[in-house]
């Protein structure tokens, strides 16, 4: 195949991907009628909450943060309620020594969205799963890998929350 044919093939593939609505991951855009949102966070100082606020601010949504004990701020129409972050793991496979070799790690939260005190969606659980291989020879490396995986899972869960907000508002 010549260089020109390859470039034409690439251009056609690019046009097809663009026309079907494909976009790069983490390229979320909420509709324009969501200027601000009140966040009712069970863990307002947690890493998940920090990532959520950062990503919402990055796409142009002003956030008003409060914990679950505070009342609704009348200045914001939308209220996102986020429960406690829960991390669980369970063994998936065992090795020849009858020890767990792989674990499934699950990160979950409960989330609901209100507009003017009416639910757009009631409380529902959102979660992400990952499989983690435990190296019994490198305990320190395992802990660092779990920390990295947990951070990636939080980012994925924030993306799920943003997509869920977007689908409820549309």
Secondary structure, 3 states (H helix, E strand, C coil): CCHHHHHHHHHHHHHHHHHCCCCCCCCCCCCCCCCEEEEEECCCCCHHHHHHHHHHHHCCCEEEEEECCCCCCCCCCEEEEECCCEEEEEEEEECCCCCEEEEEEEEEEEEEEEECCEEEEEEEEEEEEEEEECCCCCHHHHHHHHHHHHHHHHHHHHHHHHHHHHHHHC
